[in-house]
Amino acid sequence: MAEQDRLKNRLVPLDLYKLTRRNNCGECGQQTCLAFATQVIVGKEDIDACPFFDKPQINALRERLDEQIRSGIGVSRESFEKTMEFLHEEIKKLDFPVIAESLGAQIRELSRQPALIFPYFGDSVLVTSSDIKREKGGELSPWEKIFIFNYVLGGAAQPSGLWIGMESLPNSVSKIKSLQAHCELPLAHSFSGKMPLLSQLVSPLGIEVSLKDESVDFAAEFHVFPKLTIRVLFWDEAEGFPCRAKFLFDSRVLQILDLESLIFACEQITDRLIQGGMGTDPATSK
């Protein structure tokens, strides 16, 4: 009976969304208040990242939310359904032929409706107002669909060509630790002493680049979307210093995606490289 009560009374993103200013100011690092509320509910964002919450109201929910996240009650399903519902409504407001060029996309007719087609991690995706599919078939995860919808809604800006670390992006303090823990440290651990292996794994996700002004052992740029490229630098282990990896972004990246989406993109790069390395003959990496 207690478990049924907990399910019935669980917090959902809209519960938290109603307590925000609902003005999508971006102070929390998310593009919308609903996106922020969703990330808090699934435990991927700190509830205190919004500076405008009424503290007594939030403190009253905090213990309940913490317990819910620990229990995992309805978290993934609820957050996905609410987020997709919101994104679908936002996508319907867009004029695909008008925004296609800014996104680096092309228009294709599907069932007499315009669809966007553009590159995504070496593949191509088709985006309609109701769904996203790989051009050549194959499933996209629910979180990849949210990620791609966020790119379309962001109205991609022209990159500046100036590369910066996440520490230079506003409101990124909480994300820097996530980037290090989930991406930079695992990459450094997996490819320490294996720089030649990285050269094999980069294609077709991106390209190896030569940086004359940087004392790095390996560098690559990963073309996530037409207007979103992420650079990764590696310094191999040497003379008692451990291997190190660092992600860099265009200085205008937050005009393209929110911070949470950037972390997701970096995790995708990390997972694909590490998984690719696990399937490579160790003898060829030396």
N, C-alpha and C positions, 0 to 999 in steps of 0.2 A: 504493500500500500504506500509506503514512504517513497518508493521509487516512482510509482505512478504520479504522486503529488509533485515530485521534482520535475518530471517530464512536463506535466501540465503547467507548472509555474516557471518554466525556464525563460531566461532572458533571450530575446531575439534582437537583431540589429535595429529594428524600428523602435524598440523600447529606448535604446540609447540615443538614436537619431532624434527623437522627440525632445531630448534634453539639450541638444546642440542649438546654435543660433540658426542653423539651416541656411547659411549664406555662402557656403563653400569658399571660405576665405583662404584656405590653404595653410594656415598657421601650424597645423598639426603635421604637415608634410604630405597629406592626401589631397587629391583633387576635389573630392566632395565630402560633405559631412556624412553621407550614408556609407561611403567607402571607408571612412575612418571608423564609424560605428561597427561596421562589419569586421574590420581587422581587430578591434578591441574584443568583440564577442568571441572570436576564434583564438584569442591569446597571442596575436601577432603584433599588437600595438598597445602601448601603455595608455591607459585611460586618462592619465594626467597630461598627455601630449596636447590636449585641447586646453588652451588657457582661459576659455570662456565658460566652462562648466560652473554650475552652482555647486560649490564644494559640499554643503550639507546633503544635497540630493545624491551626489556621486558617492560620498562616503557611506550613505545608506545602502548603496548597491554593491559596494566594493567586495565585501565578504561573500555575498551571494554570487557575484560574478567569478571570484577566485575559486569558489567551490565548484561552480559549474564547469569552468575550464579544466580543473583537475579531474573531474568526473567524465568530461568529454560528452556530456549529454546533448545530443542533437546538434553539436557544433558545426561540423563540416556540412551536413545536409542543409541545415537552416541557413547558414551564411551563404552557401552557393545559390540556393533558390532565391533569396532576397536580393542578392547582388545581381544575379542574372536578370531578375525581373526589372530592377532599376535600369540596368544597362540597355536592355531591349527597348525600354521606353525612350531612353535618351538617343539611341541609334536611329529610331524611327523619325526623329526630328531632323536628321541630317539629309542634305542633298548630295548624294554620292558623286554625281558628275561635277559638282562645284568643288568638293573637297579632295577629289582624287589626286590632282596634281601636287597639292601641298603635302600629301602623304607619300608621294612617290608611287602611287598606285595607278592601275588601269581599270577601265570599266568593261564589264562583260555582262551580257544579258542572260539571266537565268529565270526561266518561267515568266518571261515578259517583264521581269523586274531587274533594275540595275544592281550589279554586284561589284564589289571592289576585289581586285586581285593584286597581290603584291608579295615580294619575297619575305620569307620568315625562316631564319636559321638554315639557309641553303635550300629550302623547299619553297613552295608557294602556297598561299592560302586564299580561299574565296570567302568573302564576308558579305552576308546579306543582313537585312534588318532583324532576322530571326535566328540565324545560326552562322557558324564558321566551320569550314571543311578544308582539308588538305586537297590541293588540286589533283594530286595523283592518288588520292585515297589514303586511308589510314586514319585512325582516331586521334583527336586532340584531347588532352585531359581537360576537365572542367576549369582548372586554374589557368591553363593556357588560353582558353577561350576568353576568360575575364581579362587576362593580360593583353590579348590582341584587341579586344573591344576598347580597352583603355587607350591603346595607341590611336585607334580610329577617333575616339572622342577627344583626344588631346589636341588634335589639329596641329600636326607636326610643324615645328619651326625649322628654319634653315640653320644647320649647325654653324658655329662660329669658327671651328678649327682650333680652338684653344682647349687643351686638355688639362683637367683638374682632378684631384682626388675627392672622395666623398666628404672629407673633412672641410672642404671649401664650399660645400653646398649648404644652404640655410636649413635649419631645423633638422640636422642630420646626426646629432649626437647619439641618439639611441640606435641609429642604423649602422654606425661605424663598427660597433661591436658585433653586430649581426653579420656584417660583411666579412669581418676578420674571422669570426668563428666558423661560419658556414661556407666560406669561399676561399679566402686568401690562405688561411692556415691549412685546410685540406689539400689545396693545390700544391703548396710548398712541400708538404709531407709526401704527397704522391709522386712528385716529379723531381725531388732532390737527387742530383746526380744523373738525371735522365733528360737533359735538355734536347738531345737529338730525337727522343721519342715525341716531344711536343711538336716538332717540325712535321712529323708524320700525321699527327692527329688533328691539326688545325683545319685542313681542308676536309669537307666543303663548308665548314662553319664560318671560316674567315680566311685571313691571309697572314703569313708571317711578314713582319715589317722590320726594316733596318733603321735603327735610330742612332745616328752618328753623334748626337749631342747627349746621349744617355749612356751611362756605363752599365748597361744591362747585358745579361747573357742570352736572353730570348725575349722577343716582343711580338705580339700578334694583335690584330684588330678583328673583332667578331661583328659581322653585319647582321644584327638581330632583325631590324626592319630597315626599309630604305633610308629613313632619316635618323636611325639609331644605331650607332657603332660604338662598341665598348672596347677599349684597349686594355690589355693585360701585360704587365711587365714581370719578368722573372730575374732574380739574382740567385745563382746557384750557390750551394754550400762551398765555402772556401776558407781555409786557415782558421778553423774553429768557429766560423760564422755560419749559422744555419741558412738553408734556402729560404728565400722570401718571394712572395708574389704580391702584386698590387694592381688594383683595378683603377682605371682612369675613365673619365667621362667628358663629353663636350660641355663647355661652360653654360650652354643653353639647354642642357638636357631636361631640366625641370619644366621647360616649355613644351616638352614632348611627352614625358611620363612623370608620374609621382614617385616618391622615394620607395614606397613599398613595391611598386612594379619594377623599379631598378634592381632592387634586391632579388626579386624573382628572376630577372634576366641574368644576373650574375650567378645565381644558383643553377640556372639552366646550363650556362657555359661550364660551370664547375662540374656538374654531374655528367655532362656529355664528354668532357675531356677525361675524367677519371674512369668512366665506364669504357671509353675507347681504349684507354691505357691498359685496363684489365684484360681486354681481348687481344692484346698485342703480344707477339712472341718476345719475351725478355731479351733473347739473344740479339734481336734486331735493334734494340734501343741503346746498345753500348757502342 
